[in-house]
Amino acid sequence: MTLKRVDYNDNQHKTYVEGRRMPAGVAARWMERFAAHLPARRPLMIIDLGCGVGRLTPALADAFGGPVVGVEPADRMRAIAEANAAHPAVRYVRGEAAAMPLPDQSADAVLMFLSLHHVPDRAAAAREIARVLKPGGRLLIRSPFSDRMTAGWWQTFFPRALEIERQMFPTLADTAGVFEAVGLKTLALVSVTETYASSAAEAAARLKLRAISTFEHMTEAEIEEGFARMDAHVAAAPDAPPDSGESDLLVLG
Ligand SMILES: C[S@@+](CC[C@H](N)C(=O)[O-])C[C@H]1O[C@@H](n2cnc3c(N)ncnc32)[C@H](O)[C@@H]1O
């Protein structure tokens, strides 16, 4: 089965801010992880590639000084970023991984936070990223890798979710290979623990906003069956904390 491309202008933009809200503590933890793999000097020019609604973009400017450029192809996602995630050191531009309206050797770092799997031509994206990075610049990729994934809390209620996500995400070796072809070497693979909700009931309410593109590859019937299974589970222990997830961060440079 080949998965269709998901355009965030269609559905995802409607619920992304609420459905994928990142607690401040989680954002702060990510900034610490990024800092551990970036130069100590400030400011740093950073590209948030596939920035969506700017969930992390202002935090990058606060942590690293900026300027930070959020590059986003979906007009409706970018419009939300411009309205909700403005910051004096941030600007949002239309573009995508294989075509960024930015000069050669202008960025200290490029962050791809959950955007790599949406890029149709990763070889072209790798060439473009290598073009905009300064010598010694870093590429930070936060992505699941299909060969390292296990079912998280919510996937246990949707029997096909893990299979779909294994098709959505590239393997670690394929990802490293695409960037090695343009001279970027793997420097580190870091695991970060993330907790997005404090109770199963809260996690379930957010999930029902369907702000995860995996849902776009399921039928309405299987989504409803999955939510029914989830509701039964949550009703038994609504205050139970959902499991924390382990997320991979791949650092190249
Ligand atoms: C799961 S969202 C992540 C957004 C943001 N990085 C975050 O963590 O909230 C994926 C984003 O990648 C964008 N995207 C899709 N195709 C892309 C491409 N070819 N290059 C860069 N970004 C792309 C989508 O429009 C969407 O906003």
The ligand as an SDF file (V2000), in Angstrom:
LIG
                    3D

 27 29  0  0  0  0  0  0  0  0999 V2000
    3.6930   17.0880   11.9220 C   0  0  0  0  0  0  0  0  0  0  0  0
    3.8170   18.7330   11.2770 S   0  0  0  0  0  0  0  0  0  0  0  0
    5.1580   19.3360   12.2800 C   0  0  0  0  0  0  0  0  0  0  0  0
    5.1410   20.8400   12.4010 C   0  0  0  0  0  0  0  0  0  0  0  0
    6.1370   21.4080   13.4380 C   0  0  0  0  0  0  0  0  0  0  0  0
    7.5040   21.1020   13.0940 N   0  0  0  0  0  0  0  0  0  0  0  0
    5.7830   20.8940   14.8010 C   0  0  0  0  0  0  0  0  0  0  0  0
    6.5270   20.0890   15.3550 O   0  0  0  0  0  0  0  0  0  0  0  0
    4.7400   21.3000   15.3180 O   0  0  0  0  0  0  0  0  0  0  0  0
    4.5920   18.5000    9.7020 C   0  0  0  0  0  0  0  0  0  0  0  0
    4.7620   19.7790    8.9010 C   0  0  0  0  0  0  0  0  0  0  0  0
    5.6140   19.5160    7.7620 O   0  0  0  0  0  0  0  0  0  0  0  0
    5.1180   20.2820    6.7020 C   0  0  0  0  0  0  0  0  0  0  0  0
    5.6170   19.7770    5.4170 N   0  0  0  0  0  0  0  0  0  0  0  0
    4.9470   19.0270    4.5040 C   0  0  0  0  0  0  0  0  0  0  0  0
    5.7200   18.8320    3.4260 N   0  0  0  0  0  0  0  0  0  0  0  0
    6.8940   19.4550    3.6550 C   0  0  0  0  0  0  0  0  0  0  0  0
    8.0810   19.6210    2.8840 C   0  0  0  0  0  0  0  0  0  0  0  0
    8.2130   19.0910    1.6750 N   0  0  0  0  0  0  0  0  0  0  0  0
    9.0800   20.3620    3.4260 N   0  0  0  0  0  0  0  0  0  0  0  0
    8.9460   20.9010    4.6520 C   0  0  0  0  0  0  0  0  0  0  0  0
    7.8400   20.7790    5.4240 N   0  0  0  0  0  0  0  0  0  0  0  0
    6.8310   20.0590    4.9240 C   0  0  0  0  0  0  0  0  0  0  0  0
    3.6250   20.1780    6.8540 C   0  0  0  0  0  0  0  0  0  0  0  0
    2.9390   21.1640    6.0890 O   0  0  0  0  0  0  0  0  0  0  0  0
    3.4520   20.3240    8.3560 C   0  0  0  0  0  0  0  0  0  0  0  0
    3.2760   21.6550    8.7400 O   0  0  0  0  0  0  0  0  0  0  0  0
  1  2  1  0
  2  3  1  0
  2 10  1  0
  3  4  1  0
  4  5  1  0
  5  6  1  0
  5  7  1  0
  7  8  2  0
  7  9  1  0
 10 11  1  0
 11 12  1  0
 11 26  1  0
 12 13  1  0
 13 14  1  0
 13 24  1  0
 14 15  1  0
 14 23  1  0
 15 16  2  0
 16 17  1  0
 17 18  1  0
 17 23  2  0
 18 19  1  0
 18 20  2  0
 20 21  1  0
 21 22  2  0
 22 23  1  0
 24 25  1  0
 24 26  1  0
 26 27  1  0
M  CHG  2   2   1   9  -1
M  END
$$$$
